[in-house]
Every structure is written in C-alpha cells, then in structure tokens.
Amino acid sequence: MNSGPVSSCDDRPVTSPPIDLETQGHQHGHSHSHGPATPVSRHLRKVIAAVLIPFATAVLVGLVALWPGGAPSHERTGVGFDRQTQQGKVVKVDMVDCKEVNAVQTPMDGATTPPPGSTRGLCKKATIEVTTGHDKGRTFTEIVQPDATRQLRDGQGVIVAYAPDAPRDLQYSVTDVNRKFPLTLLAGIFALVVVAVGRMRGVMALVALAVSFAVLTLFILPAILQGSNPLLVAVVGASAIMLIALYMCHGLSARTSVAVIGTLISLLLIGLLGSLFIGWASLTGNTDDNTGLIHGLYPHIDMSGLLLAGVIIGSLGVLDDVTVTQTSAVWELHQANPTLGVRGLYRAGIRIGRDHIASVVNTLVLAYAGAALPLLLLFSIAQSSVGTVANSELVAEEIVRTLVGSIGLVASVPVTTVLAALVVSADRTGPGPEAGASAPVRTGKGRRRRARP
C-alpha cells in the first residue's frame, strides 16, 4: 500500500489495495487537497475561544456604547464639499468672443492688472439645465475660458453647486463633472473579475467589503463627528471590520482565529507607536483645507486623534493579508510534514514571511508616496532640501503613517507565524511510525478521536 496520499488533481486511474475505513479517514485528514484544513482538537478550540470570545464581546459592547445614530446636522458653509449640490446637464455649448462675456484670465504672476491681450480668444458659453431638486428644469449659463482645465461639451452630465443667498442669476454654478457611470462600470468590472476568479470566496470577499464600508460610514465617521474619541472609535470599528471580514471570507476555523489574534496584536502595536510618535513629533492633523474645514465645523474633534485613527484603519487591510497568508503557510507546512515541531515550522514559515515583508513594505511606501506625489512635486519645484521637506508637517504625517504602519506589518509576520506554529504543533495529529497502521488517531492532548467515514 502506498504510504503517501494520492493527489486529487491527478486524472490518471490509480490502483491500490483495499484499505479499511479508519485508515482511509486518516489519510484523508492529511491529504494535500485544496479542501478545508484539518480541524484542531477540542482543547485548542476552547483555548482559542477563551481568547476571542471576550474580545468579540468587548467589540460588540463598544459598538453599542459608541453607536452614534447618525451624523450631527450643521448649517452648510458653502465651502468645498460642504455645499448644496444638484445634478445637471449641458444642453448647449456656443463659442463666443471672450471680450463679449468679460472673461478675463487670471494672471499667473500675481499682477493686479491683466496683461494686454489676455481677453482674446474664443470662450465656451455653456447652457446648463438643473435635472434634480426643487429647481429641476431651470437653466443657467457657464463661461469656460479656452485655457481652463475642465472643458464642457454638449450632453455632458455635471454637478452644480447651489448658493441660496446669492443673486438669482448667480445661484448655480458648475462645480464638477458627473463621473457616476464610468465609476459604476469600473466597480462592476471589478466585481465580475473577483467573482470569476475567486468564485464563492470572491462573492464572500465582496460581501465583506460592503460590510466594511457600512461600518465605516454608519459607525466610525458619525461617531467621530459626534465627539467620541477617534482612537477608541477606530479601534472598535477596525476590530469589528477585522472579525467580520476574516471570518466571512475564510470561515470560522482555528486557522482564521490565529490570523485574527495576530492582526489584533499588530494593531495594538501600531496604535501604541502611532500615539507615541504623533505626540512626540507634535503632529496636529490639521494640515490642509479639508482638515481645516472639519476643525472649523466641529472644533471638539481631536485632529491628532483623527490622524492616529487613520493610521490604524489604513494599516488594517494590509495586515489582514499578511496574517492570513502566514497562518495558511504554516498550516500547509504542517500538513505537508506533520513531523515538524514548533521551531521547524517557525523557521520554514518565517522564510516565506521575509519575502512577503519585502513586497508589502515596498507597496505601502509607494502607495503613500503616490498619494502625496503632487505635494512632493511642489517641494521639488521650490528646490527645498530633503531635511526641510521631511520636517514639514504635511510630509511628516505621511512619514509617521508609513513607518508606523510598516513596523506593524513587519512585526505581524513573526507574531502570526509563531502563534500558528504553536497551535498546529500542540495539536499533533500526524501519522505514527507506520503510515499504513490502522491505529486510532490521537490528538495532542491524548484524547481518542473517532475516524470519520
């Protein structure tokens, strides 16, 4: 009789002597198939539950205690995103002389008098129709200069801002173009690709993504606006997202539970380091027009705490990927060679983790650098030194965000690997000296396990 399992991916017929029911169940438990992992013993399940059940209960209590019940209302300022907007459509575009419509270009050199000839050229006179709201059907005109960044065309959907206190002819203005269709189409393509490749796992991943956005928009954001501590809200919300997403995508198993514990430990480390260095570097979190508007509307919000909350939430997605990958790697290594102990599993798993660390850290740094690329270009134009650029609060925020998140990611690899190695080694259910023996399988705690038919 063959001592090793037969691969389920081989389509060739294999002839083997008959085996008894108990031996067949034993071999199935350690096959290299792509099915679910071998379940751990009841004792280890109790140990894992003793850790996670109080944690999940605390998260649930935090959600109930901090639940905001909706974002607080305020009077609109008419600045930035805090404007009343409606949908609109360009119904007509005419070319007119810029002089006739008094379209004067703003000088780039800051001069108060426009340069000679600045009004020459053809401008677009667009007629816009409001398609939503109480003024549906109302039209107004928008002048677009020839060197404007955004050009309008006939039939184009636009977003119009409404200023009720302005004169009637100036109440509406175009603030942006309508991008809903291309964004919706792209989201649909993304969902189809995920489902086509991931199948049921892909469907569950999309559901978990929707739940994550629901927690973010229904709990985290309104709770911060209500005045709750941003760090506490972020910890509770991120923990809820982690529990829901991981168990929904990867199943309720010991393998997933180990990944959850590894992610939790790494998030705690990120929170401690972030709190320490944000305070030490005197980062206020109020660095641009958007954060300034938030602080003006809701002065009770702790902006530095909001910055720390962003660091924690931003690191969660990559942490999930690292911890799940490391846990799965250790589990597969154990199934491939059940004789490996804790040290052997850790050494093999950490070698896989080092490759993961190199790619993930580089990805995180480049992601933050790409988001801050226009800012970096401004510093490059100003010919500022590296020290000057790094010392500015705008860049210092990104440096702290990147490095703190990267430290948490790097730490999650050994932490999760050693946890997974301890769990699978303590639950040794591998074959004895004689692989073909029909002796009953014993768990790591010496309990007899019944063979499954």
Order of alpha helices (4+ residues) and beta strands (2+ residues): alpha-alpha-beta-beta-beta-beta-beta-alpha-alpha-alpha-alpha-alpha-alpha-alpha-alpha-alpha-alpha
